[in-house]
């Protein structure tokens, strides 16, 4: 039978309902009695029951975090699950790569403690959406504990599908990301083809090294080299614009955009240690990608292969083929993150709108930082509105849509400066790239916070 309670069911999504508690906006005296009040009614296995609840909550928290959700989502999911099934005085938490939960089983004086270390991260928005819907059903008290545990096992323990395609999926999608990025940053058909091949080879190398246990830094350093090698190989027979387009496309296809956005989001919501861990991962991968490209470009410079600067691109050029490149870029990022196919069209629309508005801002002379933050906030607001109507996470819509806004031209100029020995100029360019990327992430986080704030004020009747 489903869990029953005297508390009236609410139509508020579980995450929105848990945030006031997590942010200290509710009296602490209510913390022990948020879910079903199960007293010691003679159950002989009440301690084992509590242990099963804690195990379910900790598994869902692990899944929410490792599939690409924020730390706040993981904490809220554990809290809703544990208190729905009767645990009281629950204290969930996320610290770097582990999730923890403590609470009291009904009628027990000894607290329960559960801890789970996350061994492997992998962005999978499709699985994340399934976990979101499961926690939503748990919070609505539609499932018994055994039914919820069985559904969790079906989601988390299902064997990976795809057959032979599973090993080629990420490399091919990385190639498509690179091909779209090449068109966005001024490349033509040759740039698109070269970038696709370079992204495909980089993805294959990264996956092969990962299956053999090579650390992430070395994997991504090697994976970034095919783009630079391909660019230098065609530099003598292709127009000068091909080299920058291929290098930028290869780099953007490997950058950890999802990890960086999640790190900033965790920092803005107070989960500083988790944010620091994710930020270190993102910075390490970014440094690895830059290192691989700089090594190849530096060696090429020694042999007389010059590194051309990125030419200025006018607004008119951005209203033609680059718009198609934005669609390919954004949808390929969404597909690689396993975003459901029904979200690909909204992702493409949001990506194109954001890109066109950013070009207009640039034509008006608006600062790159301010313009990028405003566009990201606008895209984030639209994505959160769609996600709220579907009762899902907004990240699968927003993160792929903002990917075409990454500062590829500045990034290539910085890499070229580092490769040719202009270290100060190159480091300054890298700082500029980091600032613009931070503006993107802050804009996305700001849009979500504004939505939460307006809903709380509206719910309180502006009192």
C-alpha positions as CSV (number, residue, x, y, z in Angstrom):
1,X,0.0,0.0,0.0
2,X,1.2,3.5,-0.6
3,X,2.5,5.5,2.4
4,X,-0.3,7.3,4.2
5,X,-0.2,10.4,6.2
6,X,-2.5,13.0,7.7
7,X,-0.6,15.8,6.1
8,X,-2.3,17.2,3.0
9,X,-0.4,16.4,-0.2
10,X,1.1,19.3,-2.0
11,X,1.4,20.0,-5.6
12,X,4.7,21.8,-5.1
13,X,7.7,20.0,-6.7
14,X,9.8,18.2,-4.1
15,X,12.9,20.3,-4.6
16,X,11.0,23.6,-4.2
17,X,9.3,22.3,-1.1
18,X,12.6,21.2,0.5
19,X,14.6,24.4,-0.1
20,X,13.1,26.5,2.7
21,X,14.1,23.8,5.1
22,X,17.6,23.4,3.7
23,X,18.2,27.2,3.7
24,X,17.1,27.7,7.3
25,X,13.8,29.4,6.5
26,X,11.7,27.1,8.7
27,X,11.7,26.7,12.5
28,X,14.0,24.0,13.8
29,X,11.3,22.5,15.9
30,X,9.6,21.2,12.8
31,X,12.6,19.2,11.6
32,X,11.7,15.9,13.2
33,X,8.2,15.7,11.9
34,X,8.2,16.5,8.2
35,X,7.0,13.1,7.0
36,X,4.8,10.2,8.1
37,X,4.7,9.9,11.9
38,X,5.5,6.2,12.4
39,X,5.6,5.3,16.1
40,X,6.8,2.1,17.7
41,X,3.7,0.1,17.0
42,X,5.1,-3.3,17.8
43,X,7.2,-3.9,14.7
44,X,10.0,-6.3,15.5
45,X,12.0,-5.1,12.5
46,X,11.7,-1.3,13.0
47,X,15.5,-0.9,13.1
48,X,15.9,-2.9,9.9
49,X,13.1,-0.8,8.4
50,X,15.0,2.4,9.2
51,X,18.2,0.9,7.7
52,X,16.3,0.2,4.4
53,X,15.0,3.8,4.4
54,X,18.5,5.2,4.9
55,X,19.9,2.9,2.2
56,X,17.3,4.1,-0.3
57,X,17.8,7.7,0.5
58,X,21.6,7.5,0.2
59,X,21.4,5.7,-3.1
60,X,19.1,8.4,-4.5
61,X,21.4,11.1,-3.2
62,X,24.4,9.3,-4.9
63,X,22.5,9.1,-8.2
64,X,21.4,12.7,-8.2
65,X,24.9,13.9,-7.6
66,X,26.8,11.5,-9.9
67,X,24.4,11.9,-12.8
68,X,24.9,15.7,-13.0
69,X,22.6,17.2,-10.4
70,X,23.6,19.8,-7.9
71,X,24.6,19.2,-4.3
72,X,21.4,20.9,-3.2
73,X,19.3,18.6,-5.3
74,X,21.1,15.6,-3.8
75,X,20.6,16.8,-0.2
76,X,16.9,17.6,-0.9
77,X,16.3,14.2,-2.5
78,X,17.7,12.4,0.5
79,X,15.7,14.6,2.9
80,X,12.4,14.1,1.1
81,X,12.9,10.3,0.8
82,X,14.1,9.7,4.4
83,X,11.3,11.8,6.0
84,X,8.6,10.5,3.8
85,X,9.2,7.0,5.0
86,X,9.3,7.9,8.7
87,X,12.9,8.9,9.7
88,X,13.0,11.9,12.0
89,X,15.6,14.6,12.7
90,X,17.3,13.8,9.4
91,X,20.5,15.5,8.5
92,X,21.6,14.8,4.9
93,X,24.9,16.2,3.5
94,X,27.2,16.2,0.6
95,X,31.0,16.6,1.0
96,X,33.2,16.4,-2.0
97,X,32.7,12.9,-3.4
98,X,30.5,11.4,-0.6
99,X,27.0,11.6,0.6
100,X,26.0,11.1,4.2
101,X,22.7,10.8,6.1
102,X,21.8,10.6,9.8
103,X,18.4,10.2,11.4
104,X,16.3,8.3,13.8
105,X,14.1,5.4,13.0
106,X,10.6,5.5,14.6
107,X,10.8,4.5,18.3
108,X,14.6,4.1,18.3
109,X,17.0,6.0,20.5
110,X,20.1,5.2,18.5
111,X,20.6,7.3,15.4
112,X,21.1,5.8,12.0
113,X,24.2,6.8,10.0
114,X,24.7,6.1,6.3
115,X,27.6,7.1,4.1
116,X,28.4,6.4,0.4
117,X,31.4,7.4,-1.6
118,X,30.9,8.3,-5.2
119,X,33.5,6.5,-7.2
120,X,32.5,7.6,-10.7
121,X,30.8,10.6,-12.2
122,X,29.1,10.6,-15.6
123,X,26.6,13.2,-16.8
124,X,23.4,11.4,-17.7
125,X,20.4,13.7,-17.8
126,X,18.1,10.9,-18.9
127,X,18.8,8.9,-15.8
128,X,18.8,12.1,-13.7
129,X,15.2,12.9,-15.0
130,X,14.1,9.4,-14.0
131,X,15.5,9.8,-10.5
132,X,13.8,13.3,-10.2
133,X,10.4,11.7,-11.2
134,X,11.0,8.9,-8.7
135,X,11.7,11.3,-5.8
136,X,8.6,13.3,-6.9
137,X,6.5,10.2,-6.6
138,X,8.1,9.4,-3.2
139,X,7.4,12.9,-1.9
140,X,3.8,12.6,-3.1
141,X,3.5,9.3,-1.1
142,X,2.5,7.2,-4.1
143,X,5.0,4.4,-3.4
144,X,5.6,2.1,-0.5
145,X,9.2,1.6,0.6
146,X,9.6,-1.7,-1.2
147,X,8.1,-0.3,-4.4
148,X,10.5,2.7,-4.2
149,X,13.5,0.4,-3.6
150,X,12.5,-1.8,-6.6
151,X,12.1,1.2,-8.8
152,X,15.4,2.6,-7.7
153,X,17.1,-0.8,-8.6
154,X,15.5,-0.7,-12.0
155,X,16.9,2.8,-12.7
156,X,20.4,2.4,-11.2
157,X,21.2,-1.2,-11.7
158,X,20.0,-1.5,-15.3
159,X,22.9,-2.7,-17.6
160,X,24.1,-0.2,-20.1
161,X,22.5,-0.6,-23.5
162,X,23.6,0.3,-27.0
163,X,25.6,-2.8,-27.9
164,X,28.6,-1.9,-30.1
165,X,27.2,1.6,-30.5
166,X,27.7,2.3,-26.8
167,X,31.5,2.6,-27.3
168,X,31.2,4.8,-30.3
169,X,28.4,7.0,-29.0
170,X,30.4,9.6,-27.0
171,X,33.3,9.9,-29.6
172,X,30.8,10.5,-32.5
173,X,28.9,13.0,-30.4
174,X,32.1,14.7,-29.4
175,X,33.0,14.9,-33.1
176,X,29.6,16.5,-33.8
177,X,30.2,19.0,-31.0
178,X,33.5,19.9,-32.5
179,X,32.0,20.2,-36.0
180,X,29.3,22.5,-34.9
181,X,31.8,24.6,-33.0
182,X,33.9,24.9,-36.1
183,X,31.1,26.5,-38.0
184,X,30.1,28.8,-35.1
185,X,33.6,30.2,-35.0
186,X,33.9,31.0,-38.7
187,X,34.9,27.7,-40.3
188,X,33.6,26.3,-43.5
189,X,32.9,22.8,-44.8
190,X,36.6,21.8,-44.6
191,X,36.8,23.1,-41.0
192,X,33.7,21.2,-40.1
193,X,35.1,17.9,-41.5
194,X,38.5,18.4,-39.9
195,X,37.0,19.3,-36.6
196,X,34.6,16.3,-36.7
197,X,37.5,13.9,-37.4
198,X,39.6,15.5,-34.7
199,X,36.8,15.3,-32.1
200,X,36.1,11.7,-33.0
201,X,39.7,10.7,-32.6
202,X,40.0,12.6,-29.3
203,X,36.9,11.0,-28.0
204,X,38.1,7.5,-28.9
205,X,41.5,8.2,-27.3
206,X,39.9,9.5,-24.1
207,X,37.6,6.5,-23.9
208,X,40.3,4.0,-24.5
209,X,42.6,5.5,-22.0
210,X,39.8,5.7,-19.4
211,X,39.0,2.0,-19.8
212,X,42.7,1.3,-18.9
213,X,42.5,3.5,-15.7
214,X,44.6,6.5,-16.9
215,X,43.9,9.6,-14.8
216,X,41.7,12.3,-16.3
217,X,44.5,14.9,-16.7
218,X,46.5,12.6,-19.1
219,X,43.4,11.4,-20.9
220,X,42.2,14.9,-21.8
221,X,45.7,16.1,-22.6
222,X,46.1,13.3,-25.2
223,X,42.5,13.7,-26.4
224,X,43.1,17.4,-27.2
225,X,46.1,16.7,-29.4
226,X,44.3,15.4,-32.6
227,X,42.6,18.8,-33.0
228,X,45.9,20.7,-33.0
229,X,47.6,18.1,-35.2
230,X,44.8,18.2,-37.7
231,X,44.8,22.0,-37.8
232,X,48.6,22.1,-38.4
233,X,48.4,19.4,-41.0
234,X,46.0,21.3,-43.2
235,X,47.4,24.8,-42.4
236,X,49.5,24.8,-45.6
237,X,46.7,23.8,-48.0
238,X,43.7,25.5,-46.4
239,X,42.7,29.1,-45.8
240,X,44.1,30.7,-42.5
241,X,40.7,30.6,-40.9
242,X,40.7,26.8,-40.8
243,X,43.4,26.4,-38.2
244,X,41.7,28.6,-35.5
245,X,38.3,27.0,-36.2
246,X,39.6,23.4,-35.9
247,X,41.6,24.1,-32.7
248,X,38.8,26.0,-31.0
249,X,36.3,23.3,-32.0
250,X,38.5,20.5,-30.7
251,X,39.0,22.3,-27.4
252,X,35.4,23.2,-26.9
253,X,34.4,19.6,-27.6
254,X,36.3,18.5,-24.5
255,X,35.8,21.4,-22.0
256,X,33.9,20.3,-18.8
257,X,31.1,22.8,-19.2
258,X,28.6,20.8,-17.1
259,X,31.1,20.3,-14.3
260,X,32.0,24.0,-14.2
261,X,28.3,25.1,-14.1
262,X,27.6,22.6,-11.4
263,X,30.6,23.8,-9.3
264,X,29.4,27.4,-9.5
265,X,25.9,26.4,-8.7
266,X,27.1,24.5,-5.6
267,X,29.2,27.5,-4.4
268,X,26.3,29.9,-4.8
269,X,24.0,27.6,-2.7
270,X,26.6,27.2,0.1
271,X,28.0,23.8,-0.6
272,X,31.6,25.1,-0.8
273,X,33.6,21.9,-0.3
274,X,31.6,20.1,-3.1
275,X,31.9,23.2,-5.3
276,X,35.7,23.2,-4.7
277,X,36.0,19.6,-5.6
278,X,34.0,20.0,-8.8
279,X,35.9,23.2,-9.6
280,X,39.2,21.4,-9.2
281,X,38.0,18.7,-11.6
282,X,37.0,21.3,-14.2
283,X,40.2,23.3,-13.9
284,X,42.3,20.2,-14.1
285,X,40.6,19.1,-17.3
286,X,40.8,22.6,-18.7
287,X,44.5,22.7,-18.0
288,X,45.0,19.3,-19.5
289,X,43.2,20.3,-22.7
290,X,45.2,23.5,-22.9
291,X,48.4,21.6,-22.3
292,X,47.8,19.1,-25.1
293,X,47.0,21.9,-27.6
294,X,49.9,24.1,-26.5
295,X,52.4,21.2,-26.8
296,X,51.4,20.4,-30.4
297,X,51.2,24.1,-31.4
298,X,54.5,24.8,-29.8
299,X,56.2,21.9,-31.6
300,X,54.5,23.0,-34.9
301,X,55.9,26.6,-34.3
302,X,59.4,25.2,-34.1
303,X,59.0,23.6,-37.5
304,X,57.7,26.7,-39.1
305,X,53.9,26.1,-38.7
306,X,52.7,29.6,-37.7
307,X,49.7,30.0,-35.4
308,X,47.4,32.6,-37.1
309,X,45.3,34.9,-35.0
310,X,41.5,34.6,-35.1
311,X,40.2,37.3,-37.5
312,X,37.4,39.6,-36.4
313,X,34.0,38.3,-37.3
314,X,31.2,40.8,-38.1
315,X,27.6,40.4,-36.9
316,X,26.3,39.8,-40.5
317,X,28.4,36.6,-40.8
318,X,26.9,35.3,-37.6
319,X,23.4,35.3,-39.0
320,X,24.1,32.7,-41.7
321,X,25.9,29.4,-41.4
322,X,27.0,29.9,-37.8
323,X,23.4,29.7,-36.7
324,X,23.2,26.2,-38.1
325,X,26.5,25.5,-36.3
326,X,24.9,26.6,-33.0
327,X,22.0,24.1,-33.5
328,X,24.5,21.3,-34.2
329,X,26.7,22.4,-31.3
330,X,23.9,22.6,-28.7
331,X,22.1,19.5,-29.7
332,X,25.3,17.4,-29.8
333,X,26.2,18.6,-26.3
334,X,22.7,17.6,-25.2
335,X,23.0,14.2,-26.9
336,X,26.4,13.5,-25.3
337,X,24.9,14.4,-21.9
338,X,22.1,11.9,-22.6
339,X,19.4,14.5,-22.6
340,X,16.0,13.1,-23.6
341,X,15.3,13.6,-27.3
342,X,12.1,15.6,-26.5
343,X,14.4,18.3,-25.1
344,X,16.6,18.6,-28.2
345,X,14.2,21.1,-29.9
346,X,14.0,23.4,-26.8
347,X,17.8,23.2,-26.5
348,X,18.3,24.2,-30.1
349,X,15.8,27.1,-29.9
350,X,17.3,28.4,-26.7
351,X,20.8,28.1,-28.1
352,X,20.0,30.1,-31.2
353,X,18.1,32.8,-29.3
354,X,20.9,33.2,-26.9
355,X,23.6,33.3,-29.6
356,X,21.7,35.9,-31.7
357,X,21.1,38.1,-28.6
358,X,24.8,37.8,-27.6
359,X,25.8,39.0,-31.1
360,X,23.4,41.9,-30.8
361,X,24.9,42.8,-27.5
362,X,28.4,42.7,-29.0
363,X,27.3,45.0,-31.8
364,X,26.0,47.5,-29.3
365,X,29.4,47.5,-27.6
366,X,28.2,45.8,-24.4
367,X,31.0,44.3,-22.2
368,X,31.6,40.6,-22.9
369,X,31.2,39.7,-19.3
370,X,28.0,41.7,-18.8
371,X,26.5,40.5,-22.1
372,X,27.3,36.9,-21.5
373,X,25.8,37.0,-18.0
374,X,22.6,38.6,-19.2
375,X,22.2,36.1,-22.0
376,X,22.9,33.2,-19.7
377,X,20.4,34.5,-17.2
378,X,17.7,34.9,-19.9
379,X,18.3,31.4,-21.3
380,X,18.3,30.1,-17.8
381,X,15.0,31.7,-17.0
382,X,13.4,30.2,-20.1
383,X,14.9,26.8,-19.3
384,X,13.7,26.9,-15.7
385,X,10.2,27.9,-16.9
386,X,10.0,24.9,-19.3
387,X,11.5,22.5,-16.7
388,X,9.1,23.6,-14.0
389,X,6.1,22.9,-16.2
390,X,7.5,19.4,-16.8
391,X,8.5,19.0,-13.1
392,X,12.1,18.3,-14.1
393,X,15.6,19.6,-13.6
394,X,16.5,22.7,-15.7
395,X,20.1,21.7,-16.3
396,X,19.5,19.4,-19.2
397,X,17.9,22.3,-21.1
398,X,20.2,25.2,-20.0
399,X,23.7,23.8,-20.0
400,X,23.7,22.6,-23.7
401,X,21.9,25.9,-24.8
402,X,24.7,28.1,-23.3
403,X,27.6,26.0,-24.7
404,X,27.7,28.0,-28.0
405,X,28.4,31.1,-25.9
406,X,31.8,29.9,-24.7
407,X,34.6,32.3,-25.6
408,X,36.3,30.3,-28.4
409,X,38.1,33.2,-30.1
410,X,39.7,34.5,-26.9
411,X,40.6,30.9,-26.0
412,X,42.4,30.3,-29.2
413,X,44.3,33.6,-29.0
414,X,45.4,32.6,-25.5
415,X,46.5,29.2,-26.6
416,X,48.4,30.6,-29.5
417,X,50.2,33.1,-27.3
418,X,51.2,30.3,-24.9
419,X,52.4,28.1,-27.7
420,X,54.6,30.9,-29.2
421,X,56.2,31.9,-25.9
422,X,54.1,35.0,-25.0
423,X,53.3,33.6,-21.5
424,X,52.0,36.7,-19.9
425,X,49.6,37.5,-22.8
426,X,48.5,33.8,-22.8
427,X,47.8,33.7,-19.1
428,X,45.9,37.0,-19.3
429,X,43.8,35.4,-22.1
430,X,43.1,32.4,-20.0
431,X,41.9,34.6,-17.1
432,X,39.6,36.3,-19.6
433,X,38.2,33.0,-20.7
434,X,37.7,31.9,-17.1
435,X,35.9,35.1,-16.3
436,X,33.5,34.8,-19.3
437,X,32.8,31.1,-18.4
438,X,32.2,32.2,-14.8
439,X,29.7,34.8,-16.0
440,X,27.9,32.0,-18.0
441,X,27.6,29.8,-14.9
442,X,26.6,32.7,-12.6
443,X,23.9,33.8,-15.1
444,X,22.4,30.2,-15.1
445,X,22.5,30.1,-11.3
446,X,20.9,33.6,-11.0
447,X,18.0,32.6,-13.1
448,X,17.2,29.6,-10.9
449,X,17.5,31.7,-7.7
450,X,15.2,34.4,-9.1
451,X,12.6,31.9,-9.9
452,X,12.7,30.3,-6.4
453,X,12.6,33.8,-4.8
454,X,9.5,34.8,-6.8
455,X,7.7,31.6,-5.9
456,X,8.5,32.0,-2.2
457,X,7.3,35.7,-2.2
458,X,4.2,34.8,-4.1
459,X,3.5,31.8,-1.8
460,X,3.9,34.1,1.2
461,X,1.4,36.6,-0.2
462,X,4.1,39.4,-0.3
463,X,3.8,39.6,3.5
